[in-house]
């Protein structure tokens, strides 16, 4: 990506597919939410249901900092101080409706969209795009999404 319009990128993104790692391996209904915070940081909230559609709501609240000179496409995502994980917006459609978040290690990737559902044909097309980025697509899976949820989520507390 040459340039990302940050205000346009902000908001909610449903996690459609990913290479699962750690605690989120059994995530359902994942949504990553962004807003421009203070001092140039990007406030982030990732919420998902753990273990199934009736599982408990889990929340992670990292913050991100855009790397200078990257057209806003490369961020450092901080879950634990002082470490920042690489976060690269490697694909973003013209309408800001679908994005692929990657890492140069090719060990982790997210396919996210503004809507929770994606056709099988579109999912396969994006999986192929992820493969073209150098990822092992056999590890790439859909994250289950079913809406509406059984219990409404509380609002995000920024």
PyMOL CGO cylinders between C-alpha atoms (Angstrom):
from pymol import cmd
from pymol.cgo import CYLINDER

trace = [
    CYLINDER, 0.00, 0.00, 0.00, 1.27, 3.42, -0.90, 0.3, 1, 1, 1, 1, 1, 1,
    CYLINDER, 1.27, 3.42, -0.90, -1.16, 5.42, 1.22, 0.3, 1, 1, 1, 1, 1, 1,
    CYLINDER, -1.16, 5.42, 1.22, -3.94, 4.79, 3.73, 0.3, 1, 1, 1, 1, 1, 1,
    CYLINDER, -3.94, 4.79, 3.73, -6.43, 7.54, 4.58, 0.3, 1, 1, 1, 1, 1, 1,
    CYLINDER, -6.43, 7.54, 4.58, -6.43, 6.99, 8.35, 0.3, 1, 1, 1, 1, 1, 1,
    CYLINDER, -6.43, 6.99, 8.35, -9.76, 8.67, 9.18, 0.3, 1, 1, 1, 1, 1, 1,
    CYLINDER, -9.76, 8.67, 9.18, -11.43, 6.57, 6.49, 0.3, 1, 1, 1, 1, 1, 1,
    CYLINDER, -11.43, 6.57, 6.49, -9.77, 3.37, 7.79, 0.3, 1, 1, 1, 1, 1, 1,
    CYLINDER, -9.77, 3.37, 7.79, -11.00, 3.95, 11.35, 0.3, 1, 1, 1, 1, 1, 1,
    CYLINDER, -11.00, 3.95, 11.35, -14.08, 2.17, 12.65, 0.3, 1, 1, 1, 1, 1, 1,
    CYLINDER, -14.08, 2.17, 12.65, -15.15, -1.46, 12.91, 0.3, 1, 1, 1, 1, 1, 1,
    CYLINDER, -15.15, -1.46, 12.91, -13.65, -4.33, 10.91, 0.3, 1, 1, 1, 1, 1, 1,
    CYLINDER, -13.65, -4.33, 10.91, -14.98, -7.90, 11.13, 0.3, 1, 1, 1, 1, 1, 1,
    CYLINDER, -14.98, -7.90, 11.13, -12.31, -10.59, 11.15, 0.3, 1, 1, 1, 1, 1, 1,
    CYLINDER, -12.31, -10.59, 11.15, -13.28, -12.82, 8.23, 0.3, 1, 1, 1, 1, 1, 1,
    CYLINDER, -13.28, -12.82, 8.23, -10.19, -15.03, 8.02, 0.3, 1, 1, 1, 1, 1, 1,
    CYLINDER, -10.19, -15.03, 8.02, -6.86, -15.38, 9.78, 0.3, 1, 1, 1, 1, 1, 1,
    CYLINDER, -6.86, -15.38, 9.78, -3.95, -17.59, 10.71, 0.3, 1, 1, 1, 1, 1, 1,
    CYLINDER, -3.95, -17.59, 10.71, -4.93, -18.28, 14.31, 0.3, 1, 1, 1, 1, 1, 1,
    CYLINDER, -4.93, -18.28, 14.31, -2.39, -17.94, 17.08, 0.3, 1, 1, 1, 1, 1, 1,
    CYLINDER, -2.39, -17.94, 17.08, -2.57, -18.08, 20.85, 0.3, 1, 1, 1, 1, 1, 1,
    CYLINDER, -2.57, -18.08, 20.85, -5.70, -17.12, 22.71, 0.3, 1, 1, 1, 1, 1, 1,
    CYLINDER, -5.70, -17.12, 22.71, -7.63, -16.10, 19.61, 0.3, 1, 1, 1, 1, 1, 1,
    CYLINDER, -7.63, -16.10, 19.61, -7.32, -19.50, 17.92, 0.3, 1, 1, 1, 1, 1, 1,
    CYLINDER, -7.32, -19.50, 17.92, -10.93, -20.31, 18.81, 0.3, 1, 1, 1, 1, 1, 1,
    CYLINDER, -10.93, -20.31, 18.81, -12.34, -16.79, 18.37, 0.3, 1, 1, 1, 1, 1, 1,
    CYLINDER, -12.34, -16.79, 18.37, -15.84, -16.24, 17.02, 0.3, 1, 1, 1, 1, 1, 1,
    CYLINDER, -15.84, -16.24, 17.02, -17.46, -12.96, 15.92, 0.3, 1, 1, 1, 1, 1, 1,
    CYLINDER, -17.46, -12.96, 15.92, -14.19, -11.04, 16.10, 0.3, 1, 1, 1, 1, 1, 1,
    CYLINDER, -14.19, -11.04, 16.10, -14.33, -7.30, 15.50, 0.3, 1, 1, 1, 1, 1, 1,
    CYLINDER, -14.33, -7.30, 15.50, -11.29, -5.01, 15.48, 0.3, 1, 1, 1, 1, 1, 1,
    CYLINDER, -11.29, -5.01, 15.48, -12.19, -1.36, 16.11, 0.3, 1, 1, 1, 1, 1, 1,
    CYLINDER, -12.19, -1.36, 16.11, -9.94, 1.64, 15.56, 0.3, 1, 1, 1, 1, 1, 1,
    CYLINDER, -9.94, 1.64, 15.56, -10.05, 5.32, 16.35, 0.3, 1, 1, 1, 1, 1, 1,
    CYLINDER, -10.05, 5.32, 16.35, -7.48, 8.06, 16.18, 0.3, 1, 1, 1, 1, 1, 1,
    CYLINDER, -7.48, 8.06, 16.18, -6.33, 8.69, 19.72, 0.3, 1, 1, 1, 1, 1, 1,
    CYLINDER, -6.33, 8.69, 19.72, -4.22, 11.27, 21.44, 0.3, 1, 1, 1, 1, 1, 1,
    CYLINDER, -4.22, 11.27, 21.44, -0.63, 12.05, 20.54, 0.3, 1, 1, 1, 1, 1, 1,
    CYLINDER, -0.63, 12.05, 20.54, -0.99, 10.47, 17.11, 0.3, 1, 1, 1, 1, 1, 1,
    CYLINDER, -0.99, 10.47, 17.11, -1.69, 6.98, 18.40, 0.3, 1, 1, 1, 1, 1, 1,
    CYLINDER, -1.69, 6.98, 18.40, -4.43, 4.69, 17.15, 0.3, 1, 1, 1, 1, 1, 1,
    CYLINDER, -4.43, 4.69, 17.15, -6.65, 3.29, 19.87, 0.3, 1, 1, 1, 1, 1, 1,
    CYLINDER, -6.65, 3.29, 19.87, -7.57, -0.31, 19.14, 0.3, 1, 1, 1, 1, 1, 1,
    CYLINDER, -7.57, -0.31, 19.14, -10.13, -2.67, 20.64, 0.3, 1, 1, 1, 1, 1, 1,
    CYLINDER, -10.13, -2.67, 20.64, -10.34, -6.30, 19.52, 0.3, 1, 1, 1, 1, 1, 1,
    CYLINDER, -10.34, -6.30, 19.52, -13.38, -8.14, 20.87, 0.3, 1, 1, 1, 1, 1, 1,
    CYLINDER, -13.38, -8.14, 20.87, -14.45, -11.71, 20.19, 0.3, 1, 1, 1, 1, 1, 1,
    CYLINDER, -14.45, -11.71, 20.19, -16.38, -14.58, 21.70, 0.3, 1, 1, 1, 1, 1, 1,
    CYLINDER, -16.38, -14.58, 21.70, -14.05, -17.23, 23.06, 0.3, 1, 1, 1, 1, 1, 1,
    CYLINDER, -14.05, -17.23, 23.06, -14.70, -20.86, 22.18, 0.3, 1, 1, 1, 1, 1, 1,
    CYLINDER, -14.70, -20.86, 22.18, -18.02, -20.47, 20.39, 0.3, 1, 1, 1, 1, 1, 1,
    CYLINDER, -18.02, -20.47, 20.39, -20.99, -18.24, 19.75, 0.3, 1, 1, 1, 1, 1, 1,
    CYLINDER, -20.99, -18.24, 19.75, -22.07, -18.64, 23.39, 0.3, 1, 1, 1, 1, 1, 1,
    CYLINDER, -22.07, -18.64, 23.39, -18.57, -18.10, 24.76, 0.3, 1, 1, 1, 1, 1, 1,
    CYLINDER, -18.57, -18.10, 24.76, -17.45, -15.24, 26.97, 0.3, 1, 1, 1, 1, 1, 1,
    CYLINDER, -17.45, -15.24, 26.97, -16.62, -11.90, 25.39, 0.3, 1, 1, 1, 1, 1, 1,
    CYLINDER, -16.62, -11.90, 25.39, -12.87, -11.28, 25.38, 0.3, 1, 1, 1, 1, 1, 1,
    CYLINDER, -12.87, -11.28, 25.38, -11.30, -7.89, 24.83, 0.3, 1, 1, 1, 1, 1, 1,
    CYLINDER, -11.30, -7.89, 24.83, -7.77, -6.82, 23.90, 0.3, 1, 1, 1, 1, 1, 1,
    CYLINDER, -7.77, -6.82, 23.90, -6.84, -3.13, 23.87, 0.3, 1, 1, 1, 1, 1, 1,
    CYLINDER, -6.84, -3.13, 23.87, -3.50, -2.55, 22.19, 0.3, 1, 1, 1, 1, 1, 1,
    CYLINDER, -3.50, -2.55, 22.19, -2.56, 0.79, 20.76, 0.3, 1, 1, 1, 1, 1, 1,
    CYLINDER, -2.56, 0.79, 20.76, -0.78, 1.47, 17.52, 0.3, 1, 1, 1, 1, 1, 1,
    CYLINDER, -0.78, 1.47, 17.52, 1.62, 4.05, 16.24, 0.3, 1, 1, 1, 1, 1, 1,
    CYLINDER, 1.62, 4.05, 16.24, 1.99, 4.75, 12.54, 0.3, 1, 1, 1, 1, 1, 1,
    CYLINDER, 1.99, 4.75, 12.54, 5.56, 4.37, 11.30, 0.3, 1, 1, 1, 1, 1, 1,
    CYLINDER, 5.56, 4.37, 11.30, 6.71, 7.63, 9.68, 0.3, 1, 1, 1, 1, 1, 1,
    CYLINDER, 6.71, 7.63, 9.68, 7.27, 7.60, 5.94, 0.3, 1, 1, 1, 1, 1, 1,
    CYLINDER, 7.27, 7.60, 5.94, 5.00, 4.60, 5.29, 0.3, 1, 1, 1, 1, 1, 1,
    CYLINDER, 5.00, 4.60, 5.29, 1.92, 6.39, 3.96, 0.3, 1, 1, 1, 1, 1, 1,
    CYLINDER, 1.92, 6.39, 3.96, 0.09, 5.25, 7.13, 0.3, 1, 1, 1, 1, 1, 1,
    CYLINDER, 0.09, 5.25, 7.13, 0.27, 1.61, 5.96, 0.3, 1, 1, 1, 1, 1, 1,
    CYLINDER, 0.27, 1.61, 5.96, 2.76, 0.31, 8.56, 0.3, 1, 1, 1, 1, 1, 1,
    CYLINDER, 2.76, 0.31, 8.56, 2.01, 0.44, 12.25, 0.3, 1, 1, 1, 1, 1, 1,
    CYLINDER, 2.01, 0.44, 12.25, 3.64, -0.77, 15.42, 0.3, 1, 1, 1, 1, 1, 1,
    CYLINDER, 3.64, -0.77, 15.42, 0.92, -2.49, 17.47, 0.3, 1, 1, 1, 1, 1, 1,
    CYLINDER, 0.92, -2.49, 17.47, 1.67, -2.50, 21.19, 0.3, 1, 1, 1, 1, 1, 1,
    CYLINDER, 1.67, -2.50, 21.19, 0.06, -5.14, 23.39, 0.3, 1, 1, 1, 1, 1, 1,
    CYLINDER, 0.06, -5.14, 23.39, 2.76, -5.09, 26.08, 0.3, 1, 1, 1, 1, 1, 1,
    CYLINDER, 2.76, -5.09, 26.08, 5.12, -2.20, 26.74, 0.3, 1, 1, 1, 1, 1, 1,
    CYLINDER, 5.12, -2.20, 26.74, 7.74, -1.66, 25.32, 0.3, 1, 1, 1, 1, 1, 1,
    CYLINDER, 7.74, -1.66, 25.32, 7.26, -4.18, 22.49, 0.3, 1, 1, 1, 1, 1, 1,
    CYLINDER, 7.26, -4.18, 22.49, 5.52, -3.27, 19.25, 0.3, 1, 1, 1, 1, 1, 1,
    CYLINDER, 5.52, -3.27, 19.25, 4.35, -5.94, 16.81, 0.3, 1, 1, 1, 1, 1, 1,
    CYLINDER, 4.35, -5.94, 16.81, 4.54, -5.31, 13.08, 0.3, 1, 1, 1, 1, 1, 1,
    CYLINDER, 4.54, -5.31, 13.08, 1.17, -4.46, 11.52, 0.3, 1, 1, 1, 1, 1, 1,
    CYLINDER, 1.17, -4.46, 11.52, 1.13, -3.90, 7.76, 0.3, 1, 1, 1, 1, 1, 1,
    CYLINDER, 1.13, -3.90, 7.76, -1.93, -2.90, 5.75, 0.3, 1, 1, 1, 1, 1, 1,
    CYLINDER, -1.93, -2.90, 5.75, -0.82, -4.86, 2.71, 0.3, 1, 1, 1, 1, 1, 1,
    CYLINDER, -0.82, -4.86, 2.71, -4.11, -4.64, 0.81, 0.3, 1, 1, 1, 1, 1, 1,
    CYLINDER, -4.11, -4.64, 0.81, -7.05, -2.26, 1.03, 0.3, 1, 1, 1, 1, 1, 1,
    CYLINDER, -7.05, -2.26, 1.03, -9.76, -2.05, -1.59, 0.3, 1, 1, 1, 1, 1, 1,
    CYLINDER, -9.76, -2.05, -1.59, -10.66, 1.32, -3.07, 0.3, 1, 1, 1, 1, 1, 1,
    CYLINDER, -10.66, 1.32, -3.07, -13.92, 1.49, -1.09, 0.3, 1, 1, 1, 1, 1, 1,
    CYLINDER, -13.92, 1.49, -1.09, -12.22, 0.75, 2.26, 0.3, 1, 1, 1, 1, 1, 1,
    CYLINDER, -12.22, 0.75, 2.26, -14.47, -2.30, 2.69, 0.3, 1, 1, 1, 1, 1, 1,
    CYLINDER, -14.47, -2.30, 2.69, -11.90, -5.12, 2.72, 0.3, 1, 1, 1, 1, 1, 1,
    CYLINDER, -11.90, -5.12, 2.72, -8.33, -5.20, 4.00, 0.3, 1, 1, 1, 1, 1, 1,
    CYLINDER, -8.33, -5.20, 4.00, -5.49, -7.65, 4.53, 0.3, 1, 1, 1, 1, 1, 1,
    CYLINDER, -5.49, -7.65, 4.53, -3.21, -7.10, 7.52, 0.3, 1, 1, 1, 1, 1, 1,
    CYLINDER, -3.21, -7.10, 7.52, 0.14, -8.87, 7.19, 0.3, 1, 1, 1, 1, 1, 1,
    CYLINDER, 0.14, -8.87, 7.19, 3.59, -9.26, 8.70, 0.3, 1, 1, 1, 1, 1, 1,
    CYLINDER, 3.59, -9.26, 8.70, 6.92, -9.59, 6.93, 0.3, 1, 1, 1, 1, 1, 1,
    CYLINDER, 6.92, -9.59, 6.93, 7.57, -12.88, 8.79, 0.3, 1, 1, 1, 1, 1, 1,
    CYLINDER, 7.57, -12.88, 8.79, 4.50, -14.32, 7.01, 0.3, 1, 1, 1, 1, 1, 1,
    CYLINDER, 4.50, -14.32, 7.01, 3.45, -15.96, 10.27, 0.3, 1, 1, 1, 1, 1, 1,
    CYLINDER, 3.45, -15.96, 10.27, 0.24, -14.08, 10.86, 0.3, 1, 1, 1, 1, 1, 1,
    CYLINDER, 0.24, -14.08, 10.86, -2.42, -12.51, 8.65, 0.3, 1, 1, 1, 1, 1, 1,
    CYLINDER, -2.42, -12.51, 8.65, -5.93, -11.13, 8.98, 0.3, 1, 1, 1, 1, 1, 1,
    CYLINDER, -5.93, -11.13, 8.98, -8.59, -10.68, 6.31, 0.3, 1, 1, 1, 1, 1, 1,
    CYLINDER, -8.59, -10.68, 6.31, -11.08, -8.12, 7.56, 0.3, 1, 1, 1, 1, 1, 1,
    CYLINDER, -11.08, -8.12, 7.56, -14.20, -6.51, 6.12, 0.3, 1, 1, 1, 1, 1, 1,
    CYLINDER, -14.20, -6.51, 6.12, -16.76, -3.91, 7.09, 0.3, 1, 1, 1, 1, 1, 1,
    CYLINDER, -16.76, -3.91, 7.09, -19.51, -6.54, 6.95, 0.3, 1, 1, 1, 1, 1, 1,
    CYLINDER, -19.51, -6.54, 6.95, -19.45, -9.85, 8.87, 0.3, 1, 1, 1, 1, 1, 1,
    CYLINDER, -19.45, -9.85, 8.87, -20.18, -12.12, 5.92, 0.3, 1, 1, 1, 1, 1, 1,
    CYLINDER, -20.18, -12.12, 5.92, -18.20, -12.82, 2.77, 0.3, 1, 1, 1, 1, 1, 1,
    CYLINDER, -18.20, -12.82, 2.77, -19.13, -15.17, -0.07, 0.3, 1, 1, 1, 1, 1, 1,
    CYLINDER, -19.13, -15.17, -0.07, -17.11, -18.34, -0.54, 0.3, 1, 1, 1, 1, 1, 1,
    CYLINDER, -17.11, -18.34, -0.54, -15.94, -17.05, -3.93, 0.3, 1, 1, 1, 1, 1, 1,
    CYLINDER, -15.94, -17.05, -3.93, -14.66, -13.78, -2.47, 0.3, 1, 1, 1, 1, 1, 1,
    CYLINDER, -14.66, -13.78, -2.47, -13.05, -15.60, 0.45, 0.3, 1, 1, 1, 1, 1, 1,
    CYLINDER, -13.05, -15.60, 0.45, -11.23, -17.90, -2.01, 0.3, 1, 1, 1, 1, 1, 1,
    CYLINDER, -11.23, -17.90, -2.01, -10.10, -14.89, -4.06, 0.3, 1, 1, 1, 1, 1, 1,
    CYLINDER, -10.10, -14.89, -4.06, -8.66, -13.17, -0.99, 0.3, 1, 1, 1, 1, 1, 1,
    CYLINDER, -8.66, -13.17, -0.99, -7.08, -16.44, 0.20, 0.3, 1, 1, 1, 1, 1, 1,
    CYLINDER, -7.08, -16.44, 0.20, -5.31, -16.61, -3.17, 0.3, 1, 1, 1, 1, 1, 1,
    CYLINDER, -5.31, -16.61, -3.17, -4.20, -12.99, -2.74, 0.3, 1, 1, 1, 1, 1, 1,
    CYLINDER, -4.20, -12.99, -2.74, -2.81, -13.91, 0.69, 0.3, 1, 1, 1, 1, 1, 1,
    CYLINDER, -2.81, -13.91, 0.69, -0.98, -16.85, -0.88, 0.3, 1, 1, 1, 1, 1, 1,
    CYLINDER, -0.98, -16.85, -0.88, 0.52, -14.47, -3.45, 0.3, 1, 1, 1, 1, 1, 1,
    CYLINDER, 0.52, -14.47, -3.45, 1.89, -12.45, -0.51, 0.3, 1, 1, 1, 1, 1, 1,
    CYLINDER, 1.89, -12.45, -0.51, 3.92, -15.52, 0.47, 0.3, 1, 1, 1, 1, 1, 1,
    CYLINDER, 3.92, -15.52, 0.47, 1.69, -17.07, 3.12, 0.3, 1, 1, 1, 1, 1, 1,
    CYLINDER, 1.69, -17.07, 3.12, 0.98, -20.78, 3.59, 0.3, 1, 1, 1, 1, 1, 1,
    CYLINDER, 0.98, -20.78, 3.59, -2.74, -20.70, 2.89, 0.3, 1, 1, 1, 1, 1, 1,
    CYLINDER, -2.74, -20.70, 2.89, -3.28, -24.15, 4.43, 0.3, 1, 1, 1, 1, 1, 1,
    CYLINDER, -3.28, -24.15, 4.43, -3.03, -22.40, 7.83, 0.3, 1, 1, 1, 1, 1, 1,
    CYLINDER, -3.03, -22.40, 7.83, -5.48, -19.65, 6.82, 0.3, 1, 1, 1, 1, 1, 1,
    CYLINDER, -5.48, -19.65, 6.82, -9.04, -20.26, 8.06, 0.3, 1, 1, 1, 1, 1, 1,
    CYLINDER, -9.04, -20.26, 8.06, -12.36, -18.47, 8.29, 0.3, 1, 1, 1, 1, 1, 1,
    CYLINDER, -12.36, -18.47, 8.29, -13.22, -16.96, 11.63, 0.3, 1, 1, 1, 1, 1, 1,
    CYLINDER, -13.22, -16.96, 11.63, -16.80, -17.95, 12.43, 0.3, 1, 1, 1, 1, 1, 1,
    CYLINDER, -16.80, -17.95, 12.43, -19.20, -15.00, 12.26, 0.3, 1, 1, 1, 1, 1, 1,
    CYLINDER, -19.20, -15.00, 12.26, -22.90, -15.24, 13.14, 0.3, 1, 1, 1, 1, 1, 1,
    CYLINDER, -22.90, -15.24, 13.14, -25.02, -12.18, 13.70, 0.3, 1, 1, 1, 1, 1, 1,
    CYLINDER, -25.02, -12.18, 13.70, -26.99, -11.04, 15.57, 0.3, 1, 1, 1, 1, 1, 1,
    CYLINDER, -26.99, -11.04, 15.57, -25.33, -12.35, 18.71, 0.3, 1, 1, 1, 1, 1, 1,
    CYLINDER, -25.33, -12.35, 18.71, -27.32, -14.05, 21.47, 0.3, 1, 1, 1, 1, 1, 1,
    CYLINDER, -27.32, -14.05, 21.47, -26.46, -11.25, 23.91, 0.3, 1, 1, 1, 1, 1, 1,
    CYLINDER, -26.46, -11.25, 23.91, -25.87, -7.66, 22.83, 0.3, 1, 1, 1, 1, 1, 1,
    CYLINDER, -25.87, -7.66, 22.83, -22.32, -6.44, 23.40, 0.3, 1, 1, 1, 1, 1, 1,
    CYLINDER, -22.32, -6.44, 23.40, -21.74, -3.58, 25.78, 0.3, 1, 1, 1, 1, 1, 1,
    CYLINDER, -21.74, -3.58, 25.78, -20.46, -0.44, 24.09, 0.3, 1, 1, 1, 1, 1, 1,
    CYLINDER, -20.46, -0.44, 24.09, -16.71, -0.03, 23.73, 0.3, 1, 1, 1, 1, 1, 1,
    CYLINDER, -16.71, -0.03, 23.73, -15.22, 1.98, 26.56, 0.3, 1, 1, 1, 1, 1, 1,
    CYLINDER, -15.22, 1.98, 26.56, -12.48, 3.96, 24.88, 0.3, 1, 1, 1, 1, 1, 1,
]
cmd.load_cgo(trace, "trace")
